[in-house]
Amino acid sequence: MVKKLKQKSKSAGNISLYETNTMNGTSETIRNEIVVNSEHVKRTSRHVPKHLKPLNNEQLGHYLAGLIDGDRHFSKAQQLVIVFSSPDAFLAYYLKEKLGNCNVRKVKDKNAYLLIVSKKEGILNVLNLINGKLRSENRFNQVIDNILNHVRYKDININFTMNLTNDFNNHWLAGFSDADASFQVKIINRTTINKPEIRLNYQIDQKKNILLTKIKNYLGGNIGYRKSQDTYYYASTCFGSAKNVIEYFNQFNLQSRKHINYLRWRKVYILIQDREHLTDKGLIKILRIKSWMNYHEINTTI
C-alpha cells in the first residue's frame, strides 16, 4: 500500500504545470506574480532500454539478496519463505526454475503465492548465491541462527558474510525495490495558486533507517520518520534524485510487475523534461498515466 508522505518542508521535486524560462541552469516559475526558483530537470533518454533478467549467478545473487532483505525471511523451520502478490506469481515460478529444489503454492483465500525453499540442497544453493550480498543484519542473523547453526547443517562449512559496502552498482536495489518500493505520481492542488504541481516520488518503507541511509547516499533524496507507525521511509523527492533512480533502473531492471509502474513513472519524468506538462494536452497525458499506476493488467501499454 502506498503511504501518504508527511511533508515537513517544501519539496525541491515540485514542479508547476505552468513553468517558465529555461532547462539550462536554474529555471524560474512565476506564481501569482512571485518568481520562485525551481529545480533544473536533468535530461534522460526517451529510449526505453530492453528489459533484461539477471544474466548470471552473480547478478541473480544480488537480486535475490535484495528481495530477501526486503522483508522476506529464513524461518526457524530452516526454510526460506518469499511472498508474492498474485500479479507477481510469474516471478515466483521464474525463481523456482532458476533455484531448483523449491516449491510455489497459492495461499488459500489470499491473493498471494509463496516460494518456499526447504530442501537442504535448495537452501545451500540460495546461500551460495547470496553469500556476501545480503545487507540486512536481521536477515544475516536469520541465516546464521536458523540455518547454519542448526544441527541439520552441522556438516556444512561455509564462511557466510554480509555486504557492508556502499557499492550499489548491481541488482541488489532492484530486488529490494521489487519487495518494498513504490513509484508515485502526485498532482497537488493548492489554494494559494491556481495551477497544480506534479511530484514524482520513489519511496521505500522500513522499520530501521540503516539501509535507507545508504540508498539516500547513493541516489540522493530524504529520509523521514512516522512516529505513529514507528517506521522510516526513503523518498526521492527531487527531480535530481528521480534522474538517478531512472539511470539505475535502466541498467538493473525490476523483475516484478512493478517494472510497469516504473516505466509509467519514467514517462511522466520525460513529459516534464520535454515541457509537455506546460500544456493542457500534456497534463491530460500525465493524469491518464497516473490513473494507470498500480493497475496490473495482463496486457499493458506504456
N, C-alpha and C positions, 0 to 999 in steps of 0.2 A: 504494500500500500504506500502511495506517495504521501509523505507527511508534509504539512504546511511549514515552511520556513519562517521562523520568527526573525524579522528584520530589525536588528539593533541599530543599523546605520544605513544610509543610502547606498545602494549597490552601485559599483562602477560599471556593472553589466547592464544597467538600464539604458534603453535607447529610445528616444522619442520617435513616433511614427512620422513626424514632420521635421526631420533634422536638416541642417543646412551646412554649407561650406564644403570642406574637402576631406578625402580619405587619407590624405598625406599629412602626417603630423597630428596635432591636437585639433579636433573639429569643434565647432560651436553649435549650440542649439538655442533657438530663440523661443522662449515660452512666456507668453503674456508680456512681451517686450523686455524680458530679462534674458541676458546672454549667459548661458550656462556651459561650462566646459564639459565635453563628453569624450569617452574613450575612443581612441583610434581603433577601428576594426581591421585587424590584420587579414590579409587576403589568403584564402586557401583555394586549392584547385577544385573546379567544378567536377572534374573526373572522379567517378566512384571506383575505387580500386576493386579488383576481383576478390570476392570473398574466398578466403583460404582457411582450411582446417590446419591444426598443428601438423607440421611436415615430418617430424621425427620424434623419438622418445624424449629428447631434451626439451623440445617445445611442449610436448604433451605433458611432461612432468611439471613444468612451470604452470601451465594452465590448470592442471588437476590440483596442484598445491594451492593456487588461488581460490579455486572452487571450494576446496576443503576448509581453507582458512575463513571463508565466508559463511560461518555458522553451520557447517557440516561437522560430523563427529566420529571418532573412534570409540565405540561403546565398551563397557565392561564385559560384554559378551564376546570380545575380540572380533568385532565387526566394524567395517566402515559403512556408514549409512549416509546416503546423499538423497535429499528430497528434491523432486522436480514437480513443477505445476504441469497440469495435463497438456497445455500447448507445447511444453518442452519435453514431452515423453520421447520424442525422436532423439534428443541429446542423451537421454539415459541409455537408449538402445545403442547409440553410437559408441558411448563409453564402454558399454558391456562388450561390444565387439572388439574394441581396442585392448581392453584389460584382460578379458577372459576370466574364467573361474569366478563368475559372479552372476547375480540374478536381478531381474527387473520385475516388479509386481505393482499392480494398481492398488492404492489404498481404498479399502471398502468405504463407499458412501462419501468419498472425498475426491476433489478434482486434483489428485496428486498421484505421483508414481515414486517408488523407492528403488534406488540402485543399492543393492546390498552385497558387500564383499565379505564373505565369512570363511571360505576355504583358506587354509594356510598358504597354499600356492598363490592364491589371488592376493592375499594381504602382503605377502613378500614382494610380489610384483609391484604393487602400489608403493610400498616403502622404498623400493629401489628407484622408482620413477620420481618420487617427491623428496628423496634424501637430499639435504642441503638446499631445499627450495621453500619449505614452509616458513612463514614469517610470524605466525601467531604463537605466542608462548603457550597458550592454552591448548592448541592443537598438538604442539610438540610434546607437551606433558602427557596428553592422552596417548600418544604413540608409545612413550616410554612406560607409563604406568599401566595402561590397559592392554598393551600388546607385548612389547619386548620384555617386560618384567614378569609376564605370566609364564607359568610352568610349561605351557604348550609351546613356548618359543625359547625355552632354556638352551636348546641346542644351536640357536642362531647367534652368530657373532657378526653384528653389524654396527658400524660406527655412525649412528644416526645423528645428523646435525641440522641446525636451523640456518636460514639465510638471514644474516644480520647486516647485510649491505644495504646501500641506498640505490642500488642498480635496478631500475625498472625497465630496462631495455630487453624485455622478454614477455612471455604470455601470462605472467602471474596476475597482473592487474585486469586482464581480460577475464580470467576465471573468477577473480574476486568480484568483478563488476557483474558478471552473469549471476552471481549468487546474491549480491546485496545492493547494487546501484540502481538508480533510476535517472531517466532523461526527461526533463520538464521544459515545456514552453509555457510561459505565463504572460497573459495580457493584463496589464494593470491600468485601471481607470482611476484617476484622482480628481477630487472635487476642485482642486486648485488650478488645474489646467484642463483644457478641453480636448486634449489629444491623449490617447492611451500610450503606454510604454510596453516594450517587449523585453522579457527577461528569458535568457537561456540558462538552465541550471542542470549540472550533472551532480548528483547527490549520492552519498553513501552514509548509512547509519550504522553505528557500532556502540557497544557498551563501554568500550575504552577508546582513548584517543591516540594510542601509540602508533598504530598503523596509519590512521588518518593523518597524523602529523607528517609521516614520511611521504604520503601521497600529496599532501599540500606542498611540501618542499619540492616535489617533482613537477607538479602541474601548476602550482600557484593556487589562489583561492583562499578560502577561510574555513575555520573550524568553529562550530557553535555547540552549545550545551543546552539541553532541555531539562530543566530541573524537575518538572512534573513527571517525566519519564526516566530520569537519571540516565540519559543517553547522549552521546555525542554525534555530530553529523559533519561531514565534509561537504562543502558546497563550492562549485567552481566560480560562481557569482559574477565574474567579469569576462569580457569577450577575449581578453588575452589568454585567460585560463581555458576558455572554450576552444580557442585555436590549438592549444597544447593537447587538449582532450582529443580533438579531431586528428591531429598528427599521430597520436599514439594509436588510436583505434583504426586508423587507415593501415597501419603496419601490423598490428596484433589484433586480429578480428575477434569480436564476440561470437560465441557459438550458439547461444540460445536465441529465442525469438526476440530477445532484447535488441539484437542487431538491427531489426526493422525499425524499432523506435529510434535507435541511434541514427540511422540513415535519414529519418524524417527530421530529427533534431538538427542534424548536419545541414539538411536542405534549407531550414529556416535561417541558419547562420549565413549560408551562401546568398539567400534572398536579401539579407541585411547588408552583406558586404557589397552586393551589386545595387544597393539603394532602392530595391524594388519595394521595400517597406514604406517608402515615402509616397506610394501611390495607392489609390483605393483598390486597384486590381491586385497589387502585391499584398495588401493587408488581407484581402479575401483569401488569397493562397495560404497565408500563414494561419488564418483561422481554420481553414479546411484541414491543413496538416495537423494542427493542434487537436482537432476533433478526432483525428485518426489515431492519435497516440494511445498506446496501451491496448489497442484492438488487435487481436491475434488471429487474423483471418488465415484460412488455409491458402487462398490465393490473394496476394497483395500486390499493390503497385506503389512505387515510390515517386 
